Amino acid sequence: MANLIGNSAAHIALLPDSEFAQKEVSTYTEDAADTAAGRTWTDSETNEFMALANRRAVLEIKARIKKYGLHESHLDAFVAKAQKYISTFASNHMERKS
């Protein structure tokens, strides 16, 4: 689930105008949401998920930034956008244990 969302977050950050990338984001996010549904998550589990998803997003962004002709000076902005996507996913799809 973290790999799917990390990859989606990287696509969101790097290719916001690509129709193909956005279709992949939708598919990956739906798959991850299905996995997240039907259970509740402790704060520890949610934090671990977010750390793993963030790690995946950063690796994907670093691996693709030059490939897509983007400037490395924007790395922090791309990572911040990816982290926001991951955080939003966790808030919307990972029901917390009370």
C-alpha distances in whole Angstrom, upper triangle without the diagonal:
4,5,5,6,8,10,11,12,14,15,16,18,20,21,21,24,23,22,21,18,18,17,14,13,14,12,9,9,10,8,5,8,9,7,8,11,14,14,15,13,16,16,16,12,11,13,11,8,10,12,9,8,12,13,11,12,16,16,15,18,20,20,21,23,26,25,25,28,27,29,27,29,27,24,24,24,21,19,20,19,15,15,16,14,11,14,14,11,11,14,14,11,11,15,16,18,22
4,5,5,6,8,10,10,12,14,15,16,18,19,20,23,22,23,21,18,18,18,15,13,15,14,10,10,13,11,8,11,13,10,10,14,17,16,16,14,15,15,14,11,10,11,9,6,7,8,6,4,8,9,8,9,12,13,13,15,17,18,19,20,24,23,23,26,25,26,24,26,23,20,20,21,18,15,17,16,12,12,14,12,9,12,13,10,10,14,15,12,12,15,17,19,22
4,6,5,6,8,10,11,12,14,15,16,18,19,22,20,21,19,16,16,17,13,12,14,13,9,10,13,11,9,12,14,12,13,16,19,19,19,17,19,19,18,15,14,14,12,9,10,11,7,6,9,9,6,8,11,11,10,13,15,15,16,18,21,20,20,24,23,24,23,25,22,19,20,20,17,15,17,16,13,13,16,13,11,14,16,13,13,17,17,15,15,19,20,23,26
4,6,5,6,9,10,11,12,14,15,16,17,19,18,18,16,13,13,13,10,9,10,9,5,7,9,8,6,10,12,11,12,15,18,18,19,18,20,20,19,16,15,16,15,11,12,13,10,8,11,12,9,9,13,13,11,14,17,16,16,19,22,20,20,23,23,25,24,26,23,20,21,21,17,16,18,16,12,14,15,12,10,14,14,11,13,16,16,13,14,18,20,23,26
4,5,5,6,9,10,10,12,14,15,15,18,17,18,16,13,13,13,11,8,10,10,7,6,10,9,7,9,12,11,11,14,18,18,18,16,18,18,18,15,13,14,13,10,9,11,9,6,9,11,8,8,12,13,11,13,16,16,16,18,21,21,20,23,22,23,22,24,21,18,18,18,15,13,14,13,9,10,11,8,7,10,11,8,10,13,13,11,12,16,18,21,24
4,5,5,6,9,10,11,12,14,15,18,17,18,17,13,14,15,12,10,13,13,10,10,13,13,10,13,16,15,14,18,21,21,20,18,20,19,18,16,14,14,13,10,9,10,8,4,6,7,5,4,8,9,8,10,13,13,13,15,18,18,18,21,19,20,19,21,18,15,15,15,12,11,12,11,8,9,11,9,7,11,12,10,12,15,16,15,15,19,20,23,26
4,5,5,6,9,10,11,12,13,16,15,16,14,10,11,13,9,8,11,11,8,9,13,12,11,14,16,16,16,19,23,23,23,21,23,22,22,19,17,17,16,13,12,13,11,8,9,10,7,6,9,9,7,9,12,12,11,13,17,16,15,18,17,19,18,21,18,15,17,16,13,12,14,13,9,11,13,11,10,14,15,13,15,18,18,17,18,21,23,26,29
4,5,5,6,9,10,10,11,14,13,13,12,8,8,10,7,5,8,9,6,7,10,11,10,12,15,15,15,18,22,22,22,21,23,22,22,20,17,18,17,14,13,15,13,9,11,12,10,8,11,12,10,11,14,14,13,15,18,17,16,19,18,20,20,21,18,16,17,16,12,12,14,11,8,11,12,8,9,12,12,10,13,16,15,15,16,20,22,25,28
4,5,5,6,9,10,10,14,14,15,14,11,10,13,11,8,11,12,10,9,13,14,12,14,17,17,17,19,23,23,23,21,22,21,21,19,16,16,16,13,11,13,12,8,8,11,9,6,9,11,9,9,13,14,13,14,17,17,16,18,16,18,17,19,15,13,14,12,9,9,10,8,4,7,8,6,6,10,10,10,12,15,15,15,16,20,22,25,28
4,5,5,6,8,10,13,12,15,14,10,11,13,11,9,13,14,12,12,16,16,15,17,20,20,20,23,26,26,26,24,25,24,24,22,19,19,18,16,14,14,13,10,9,10,8,5,7,9,6,6,9,10,9,10,13,13,12,15,13,15,14,16,13,11,12,11,8,8,10,8,6,9,11,9,10,13,14,13,16,18,19,19,20,24,25,28,31
4,5,5,5,7,10,9,11,10,6,7,10,8,7,10,12,11,11,15,16,15,17,20,20,20,23,27,27,27,26,28,26,26,24,22,22,21,18,17,18,16,13,13,14,12,9,11,12,9,8,12,12,10,11,14,13,11,14,13,16,16,18,15,13,15,13,10,11,13,10,8,12,13,10,12,15,15,14,17,19,19,19,21,25,27,30,33
4,6,6,5,9,9,11,11,8,7,11,10,7,10,13,12,11,15,16,15,17,20,20,20,22,26,26,26,25,27,25,26,24,21,21,21,18,16,18,17,13,13,15,13,10,12,14,11,10,14,15,13,13,16,16,13,16,14,16,17,18,14,13,14,12,9,10,11,8,7,10,10,8,10,13,13,13,16,17,17,18,20,23,25,29,31
4,6,6,10,11,14,14,10,11,14,13,11,14,16,15,14,18,19,18,19,23,23,22,25,29,29,28,26,28,26,26,24,22,21,21,19,16,17,17,14,12,14,13,9,10,13,10,8,12,13,11,10,14,14,12,14,11,13,13,14,10,10,11,8,5,7,8,6,6,9,10,9,11,14,14,14,17,19,19,20,22,25,27,30,32
4,6,9,9,12,13,9,11,14,13,12,15,17,16,16,20,21,20,22,25,25,25,27,31,31,31,29,31,29,29,27,25,24,24,21,19,20,19,16,14,16,14,10,11,12,10,7,10,11,8,7,11,11,8,10,8,11,11,13,10,10,12,10,7,9,11,9,9,13,13,12,14,17,17,18,20,22,22,23,25,28,30,33,36
4,6,5,9,9,6,8,11,11,10,13,15,15,16,19,20,20,21,24,25,25,27,31,32,32,30,32,31,31,29,26,26,26,23,21,22,21,18,17,18,16,13,14,15,12,10,14,14,10,10,13,12,9,11,10,13,15,16,13,13,15,13,10,13,14,11,11,15,15,13,16,19,18,18,21,23,22,23,25,29,31,34,37
4,6,8,10,8,7,11,12,10,12,15,15,15,18,20,20,20,23,25,24,26,30,31,31,30,31,30,31,29,26,26,26,23,21,23,22,18,18,20,18,15,16,18,15,13,16,17,14,13,16,15,12,14,13,15,17,18,14,15,16,13,11,13,14,11,11,15,14,12,15,18,16,17,20,21,20,22,24,27,30,33,36
4,6,9,8,8,11,13,12,14,16,17,17,20,22,22,23,26,27,27,29,32,34,34,33,35,34,34,32,29,30,30,27,25,26,26,22,21,23,21,18,20,21,18,16,19,19,16,15,17,16,13,14,14,17,19,20,17,18,19,16,14,17,18,14,15,18,18,16,19,21,20,20,24,25,23,24,27,30,33,36,39
4,5,5,6,9,10,10,12,14,15,16,18,20,21,22,24,26,26,28,32,33,34,33,35,34,34,32,29,30,30,26,25,26,25,21,21,23,20,17,19,20,16,15,18,18,14,15,17,15,12,14,14,18,20,21,18,19,21,18,15,18,19,16,16,19,19,17,19,22,21,20,24,25,24,25,27,31,33,37,39
4,6,5,6,9,10,11,12,14,15,17,19,20,21,23,25,25,27,30,32,33,32,35,34,35,32,30,31,30,27,26,28,26,23,23,25,22,19,22,22,19,18,21,21,17,18,20,18,15,18,18,21,23,25,22,22,24,21,18,21,22,18,18,21,20,18,20,23,21,20,24,25,23,24,27,30,33,36,39
4,5,5,6,9,10,11,12,14,16,17,18,20,21,23,24,26,29,31,32,32,34,34,34,31,29,30,29,26,25,26,25,21,22,23,20,18,21,20,17,17,20,19,16,17,19,16,14,17,18,22,23,25,22,22,24,22,19,21,22,19,18,21,21,18,20,23,22,20,24,26,24,24,26,30,32,36,39
4,5,5,6,9,10,10,12,14,15,16,18,20,21,22,24,28,29,30,29,31,31,31,28,26,26,26,23,21,23,21,18,18,20,17,14,17,17,13,14,17,16,13,14,17,15,12,16,16,19,20,22,19,19,21,19,15,17,19,15,14,17,18,15,16,20,19,17,21,23,21,21,24,27,30,33,36
4,5,5,6,9,10,10,12,14,15,16,18,20,21,22,26,27,28,27,30,29,30,27,25,26,26,22,21,23,21,18,19,21,18,15,18,19,16,16,19,19,16,17,20,18,15,18,18,21,22,24,20,20,21,19,16,17,18,15,14,17,16,13,15,18,16,15,19,20,19,19,22,25,28,31,34
4,5,5,6,9,10,11,12,14,15,17,19,20,21,24,26,28,27,30,30,31,28,25,27,26,23,22,24,23,19,21,22,19,17,20,21,17,18,22,21,18,20,22,20,18,21,21,24,25,27,24,23,25,22,19,20,21,18,17,20,19,16,17,20,18,17,20,22,19,19,22,25,28,31,34
4,5,5,6,8,10,11,12,14,15,17,18,20,23,25,26,26,28,28,28,25,23,25,24,20,20,22,19,16,18,19,16,14,18,18,14,16,19,18,16,18,20,18,17,20,20,23,24,26,23,22,23,21,18,19,20,17,15,18,18,14,15,19,18,15,19,21,19,18,21,24,27,30,33
4,6,5,6,8,10,10,12,14,15,16,18,21,23,24,23,26,25,26,23,20,22,21,18,17,19,17,14,15,17,14,12,16,17,14,14,18,18,16,17,20,19,17,20,20,22,23,24,21,20,21,19,16,16,17,14,12,15,14,11,12,15,14,12,15,17,16,15,18,21,24,27,30
4,6,5,6,9,10,10,12,14,15,16,20,21,23,23,26,25,26,23,21,23,23,19,18,21,20,16,18,20,17,16,19,20,17,18,22,21,20,21,24,22,20,24,23,26,26,28,24,23,24,22,19,19,20,17,15,17,16,12,14,16,14,12,15,17,15,14,17,20,23,26,29
4,6,5,6,9,10,11,13,14,15,19,21,22,22,26,26,26,23,21,23,23,19,19,21,19,16,19,20,17,16,20,20,17,19,22,21,20,22,25,23,21,25,25,28,28,30,26,25,26,24,21,21,22,19,17,19,19,15,15,18,16,14,17,19,16,15,17,20,24,27,30
4,6,5,6,9,10,11,12,14,18,19,20,20,23,23,23,20,18,20,19,15,16,18,16,13,15,17,14,13,17,17,15,17,20,19,18,20,23,22,21,24,23,26,26,28,25,23,23,22,19,18,20,17,14,16,16,13,12,16,15,12,14,17,15,13,15,19,22,24,28
4,5,5,6,9,10,10,12,16,17,18,18,21,21,21,18,16,18,18,14,14,17,15,12,15,17,14,14,17,18,16,17,21,21,20,22,25,24,22,25,24,27,26,28,25,23,23,21,18,18,18,16,13,14,14,10,10,13,11,8,11,13,11,10,12,16,19,22,25
4,5,5,6,9,10,10,14,16,17,18,21,22,23,20,18,20,20,16,17,20,18,15,18,20,18,17,21,22,20,21,25,24,23,25,28,27,25,29,28,30,30,32,28,26,27,25,22,22,22,19,17,18,17,14,13,16,14,10,13,15,12,10,13,16,19,22,25
4,5,5,6,9,10,13,15,17,17,21,22,22,18,17,20,19,15,16,19,17,14,18,19,16,17,21,21,19,21,24,23,23,25,28,27,26,29,28,31,30,32,29,27,27,26,23,22,23,21,18,19,19,15,14,17,16,12,14,16,14,11,13,16,19,22,25
4,5,5,6,9,12,13,14,14,17,18,18,15,13,16,15,11,13,15,13,11,15,16,14,15,18,19,17,20,23,22,22,24,28,26,25,29,28,30,29,31,27,25,25,24,21,20,21,19,16,16,16,13,11,14,13,9,10,13,12,9,10,13,16,19,22
4,5,5,6,10,11,12,13,16,17,18,15,13,16,16,13,14,17,16,14,17,19,17,17,21,22,20,22,25,25,25,27,30,29,28,31,30,32,31,32,29,27,27,25,23,22,21,19,17,17,16,13,12,13,12,8,9,11,9,6,8,11,14,17,20
4,5,5,8,10,13,14,18,19,20,17,16,19,18,15,17,20,18,16,20,21,19,20,24,24,23,25,28,28,27,29,33,31,30,34,33,35,34,36,32,30,30,29,26,25,25,23,20,20,20,17,15,17,16,12,13,14,12,9,10,12,16,18,21
4,6,8,9,11,12,15,17,17,14,13,16,15,12,15,17,15,14,18,19,18,19,22,23,22,24,27,27,27,29,32,31,30,34,33,35,33,35,32,30,29,29,26,24,25,23,20,20,20,17,15,16,16,12,12,15,13,9,10,12,15,16,20
4,7,7,8,9,12,14,15,11,10,14,14,11,13,16,15,13,17,19,18,18,22,23,22,24,27,27,27,29,33,32,31,34,33,34,33,34,31,29,28,27,25,23,23,22,19,18,18,16,13,14,13,10,9,11,10,6,6,8,11,13,16
4,6,8,10,14,16,17,14,13,17,17,14,16,19,18,17,20,22,21,22,25,26,25,27,30,31,30,32,36,35,34,37,35,37,36,37,34,32,31,30,28,26,26,24,22,21,20,18,16,16,15,12,11,12,10,7,7,8,11,13,16
4,7,10,14,16,18,15,15,18,19,16,19,22,21,20,23,25,24,25,28,29,29,31,33,34,34,36,39,38,37,41,39,41,40,41,38,35,34,34,31,29,29,28,25,24,24,21,19,19,18,15,14,15,13,10,9,9,11,12,15
4,7,10,13,14,12,12,16,16,14,17,20,19,19,22,24,23,24,27,28,28,30,33,33,34,36,39,38,38,41,39,40,39,40,37,34,33,33,31,29,28,27,25,23,23,21,18,18,18,15,13,14,13,10,8,7,9,9,12
4,7,10,12,10,10,13,14,13,15,18,18,18,21,23,23,24,27,28,28,30,32,33,34,35,39,38,38,41,39,40,38,39,36,33,32,31,30,27,27,26,24,22,21,20,17,16,16,14,12,12,12,10,7,5,5,5,9
4,7,8,6,6,10,11,10,12,15,15,15,18,20,20,21,24,25,26,27,30,31,32,33,36,36,36,39,36,37,35,36,33,31,29,29,27,25,24,24,21,19,19,18,15,14,15,13,10,11,12,10,6,6,5,5,9
4,5,5,6,9,10,11,12,14,15,16,18,20,21,22,24,26,27,28,30,32,33,34,37,38,37,40,37,38,36,36,34,31,29,29,28,25,24,25,22,20,20,20,17,15,17,15,12,12,15,13,9,9,6,5,8
4,5,5,6,9,10,10,12,14,15,16,18,20,21,22,24,26,27,28,30,31,32,36,36,36,38,35,36,33,33,31,28,26,26,26,23,21,22,20,17,18,18,15,13,15,14,11,11,14,13,10,10,7,8,10
4,5,5,6,9,10,11,12,14,15,16,18,20,21,23,24,26,27,29,30,31,35,35,35,37,35,35,32,33,31,28,26,27,26,22,22,23,21,17,19,19,16,14,17,16,12,14,17,16,12,13,10,11,13
4,5,5,6,9,10,11,12,14,15,16,18,20,21,22,24,26,27,28,30,33,33,33,36,34,34,32,33,30,27,26,26,25,22,21,22,19,17,18,18,14,13,16,14,11,13,15,13,10,11,10,10,13
4,5,5,6,9,10,10,12,14,15,16,18,20,21,22,24,26,27,28,31,32,31,34,31,32,30,30,28,25,23,23,22,19,18,19,16,14,14,14,11,10,12,11,7,9,12,11,7,9,8,10,13
4,5,5,6,9,10,10,12,14,15,16,18,20,21,22,24,26,26,30,31,30,32,30,30,28,28,26,23,21,22,21,17,17,18,16,12,14,14,11,10,13,12,9,11,14,14,11,13,11,13,16
4,5,5,6,9,10,11,12,14,15,17,18,20,21,23,24,26,29,29,29,32,30,30,27,28,26,23,21,23,21,18,18,19,16,14,16,16,12,12,15,14,11,14,16,15,12,15,13,15,18
4,5,5,6,8,10,11,12,14,15,16,18,20,21,22,24,27,27,27,30,28,28,26,27,25,22,21,21,19,16,17,17,14,12,14,13,9,10,13,11,8,12,14,12,10,13,13,15,18
4,5,5,6,8,10,10,12,14,15,16,18,20,21,22,25,26,25,28,25,26,24,24,22,19,17,18,16,13,13,14,11,8,10,10,7,7,10,9,7,11,13,12,11,14,14,16,19
4,6,5,6,9,10,11,12,14,15,16,18,20,21,24,25,25,27,25,25,22,23,21,18,16,18,16,13,13,15,12,10,12,13,9,10,14,13,11,14,17,16,14,17,17,19,22
4,5,5,6,9,10,11,12,14,16,17,18,20,23,23,24,26,24,25,22,24,22,18,18,19,17,14,15,16,12,11,14,14,10,12,15,13,12,16,17,16,15,18,18,20,23
4,5,5,6,9,10,11,12,14,15,16,18,21,21,21,24,22,23,21,22,20,17,16,17,14,11,13,13,9,8,11,10,7,10,12,10,10,14,15,14,13,17,18,20,23
4,5,5,6,9,10,10,12,14,15,16,19,20,20,22,20,20,18,19,17,13,13,14,12,8,10,11,7,6,10,10,7,9,12,12,12,15,17,16,16,19,19,22,25
4,5,5,6,9,10,11,12,14,15,18,19,20,22,20,20,17,19,17,14,14,15,13,10,12,14,10,10,13,13,11,13,16,15,15,18,20,19,19,22,22,24,27
4,6,5,6,9,10,11,12,14,17,17,18,20,19,20,18,20,18,14,15,16,13,11,13,14,10,11,14,13,11,14,16,15,15,19,20,19,18,22,23,25,28
4,5,5,6,9,10,11,12,15,15,15,18,16,17,15,17,15,11,12,13,9,7,10,10,7,8,11,10,9,12,14,13,15,18,19,18,19,22,23,26,29
4,5,5,6,8,10,10,14,15,15,17,15,15,12,14,12,9,10,11,9,6,10,11,8,9,13,13,12,14,17,17,17,20,22,21,21,25,26,28,31
4,6,5,6,9,10,13,13,14,17,15,16,13,16,15,11,13,14,12,10,13,14,11,13,16,16,14,17,20,19,20,23,24,23,23,27,28,30,33
4,6,5,6,8,11,11,12,14,13,15,13,16,14,11,13,14,11,10,14,13,10,13,16,14,14,17,19,18,19,22,23,22,23,27,28,31,34
4,5,5,6,9,10,10,12,10,11,10,12,11,8,10,11,7,7,11,11,9,12,14,14,14,17,19,18,20,23,23,23,24,28,29,32,35
4,6,6,8,10,11,12,10,11,8,11,11,8,10,12,10,9,13,14,12,14,17,17,17,20,22,22,23,26,27,27,27,31,31,34,37
4,6,7,8,10,12,11,12,11,14,14,11,14,15,13,13,16,16,14,17,20,19,19,22,24,23,24,27,28,28,28,32,33,36,39
4,6,5,6,9,9,11,10,14,13,11,14,15,11,12,16,15,14,17,19,18,18,22,23,22,24,27,27,27,28,32,33,36,39
4,6,5,7,5,7,7,10,9,8,12,12,9,11,14,14,13,16,18,18,19,22,23,23,25,27,28,28,29,33,34,37,40
4,5,5,6,7,7,11,11,11,14,15,13,15,18,18,17,20,22,22,23,26,27,27,29,31,32,32,33,37,38,41,44
4,6,8,10,11,14,14,13,17,17,14,16,20,19,18,21,23,22,23,26,27,27,29,31,32,31,33,37,38,41,44
4,6,9,11,14,13,13,16,15,13,15,18,17,16,20,21,20,22,25,25,25,28,30,30,30,32,35,37,40,43
4,7,9,12,12,12,16,15,14,16,19,18,18,22,23,22,24,27,27,28,30,32,32,33,35,38,40,43,46
4,7,9,8,9,12,12,10,13,16,15,15,19,20,20,22,24,25,25,28,30,30,31,32,36,37,41,43
4,5,6,8,11,11,10,13,15,15,16,19,20,21,23,25,26,27,29,31,32,32,34,37,38,41,44
4,5,5,9,10,10,11,14,15,15,17,19,20,21,23,25,26,27,29,31,31,32,36,36,39,42
4,6,8,9,10,11,13,14,16,17,19,20,22,23,25,26,28,29,31,32,33,36,37,40,42
4,6,5,6,9,10,11,13,14,16,17,19,20,22,23,25,26,27,29,30,33,34,37,39
4,5,5,6,9,10,11,12,14,16,17,18,20,21,23,24,26,27,28,31,31,34,37
4,5,5,6,9,10,10,12,14,15,16,18,20,21,22,24,26,26,29,29,32,34
4,5,5,6,9,10,11,13,14,15,17,19,20,21,23,24,25,28,29,32,34
4,5,5,6,9,10,11,13,14,16,17,19,20,21,23,24,27,28,31,33
4,5,5,6,9,10,10,12,14,15,17,18,20,21,21,25,25,28,31
4,5,5,6,9,10,10,12,14,15,16,18,20,20,23,24,27,29
4,5,5,6,9,10,11,13,15,15,17,18,20,23,24,27,29
4,5,5,6,9,10,11,13,14,15,16,17,21,22,25,28
4,5,5,6,9,10,11,12,14,15,16,19,19,23,25
4,5,5,6,9,10,11,12,14,15,18,19,22,24
4,5,5,6,9,10,11,12,13,17,18,22,24
4,5,5,6,9,10,10,11,14,16,19,22
4,5,5,6,9,10,10,13,14,17,19
4,5,5,6,8,10,12,14,18,19
4,5,5,6,8,11,13,16,19
4,6,5,5,8,10,13,16
4,6,6,8,9,13,14
4,6,8,10,14,16
4,6,9,13,15
4,6,9,12
4,7,9
4,6
4
